[in-house]
Amino acid sequence: MNPHPVEILYEEGPCLVVLKPNGLLTQAPAGIDSMEVRLKAFLKARDGKTGNIYLGVPHRLDRPVSGAMAFARHVRASRRISDQFQMRTVQKTYWACVAGFVEPAAGTWHDHMRKIREEARAEIVGEDEDRAKPAVLHYETLAQTPRGTWLSIQLETGRMHQIRVQAASRGHAILGDTMYGSEVEFGEQFEDPRKRGIALHARRLGFRHPMTQAPVDAVAPLPEAWDTLELPLDVANEA
């Protein structure tokens, strides 16, 4: 059986950056499809490997989110990439298309968030609430489309579902994100809603190579579903 095709955006030594499709888990229990499983199978077939193959997963993307993801081929590289995420030295740029007209056109969103107990969701809470953690992101408007506002987002913190929750709390749910209030469809509408994507894409990932310290700057092309957003020509060309 041929492995799923994998688009590799960057590869040097034990460090890889790949394009994760939306609707696909980053990791999963045995027997369930995931980005980790697909990449292992792809590398094993490409490199003619037998037996088990190590693949470190130093960070994750939510299932409905597409975009650039880093992986590592050995433990030391995985740990060093993970440390960069924990130290917040990784440059993470997301593209999102959200409902409505975002004002002002650029700015910073400051909130406090927490994970909802026993649920795979998060919420905005007061600063003094139990388990509240600060959530900060910076955004700028790239374009207005017939379906909403196209934003470029820089994450300062990395809370669970942070962009999704902060946008939705301001009345700007990410298109297709029914978990947080979106009332519009986005992309292919699979019978299993867990396989559906949302208009949130990890556009750029910048960090230091874990072994050489050379800068890594990987840019992920947009999935076809974004073609339905009727982007202005200059933005579409950049994508």
GITAFEN-V183639 format. One record per run of one state. SS is the DSSP state (@ for helix, = for strand, . for the rest). FROM is the first residue (numbers start at 1). TO is the last residue. If there is no record, write none. Layout:
BEGIN
ss=SS from=FROM to=TO
ss=SS from=FROM to=TO
END
This chain:
BEGIN
ss=. from=1 to=7
ss== from=8 to=12
ss=. from=13 to=14
ss== from=15 to=20
ss=. from=21 to=34
ss=@ from=35 to=47
ss=. from=48 to=55
ss== from=56 to=56
ss=. from=57 to=65
ss== from=66 to=72
ss=. from=73 to=74
ss=@ from=75 to=86
ss=. from=87 to=90
ss== from=91 to=98
ss=. from=99 to=105
ss== from=106 to=115
ss=. from=116 to=121
ss== from=122 to=125
ss=. from=126 to=132
ss== from=133 to=145
ss=. from=146 to=147
ss== from=148 to=155
ss=. from=156 to=161
ss=@ from=162 to=169
ss=. from=170 to=173
ss== from=174 to=174
ss=. from=175 to=177
ss=@ from=178 to=180
ss=. from=181 to=192
ss=@ from=193 to=195
ss=. from=196 to=199
ss== from=200 to=208
ss=. from=209 to=214
ss== from=215 to=219
ss=. from=220 to=223
ss=@ from=224 to=229
ss=. from=230 to=232
ss=@ from=233 to=238
ss=. from=239 to=239
END
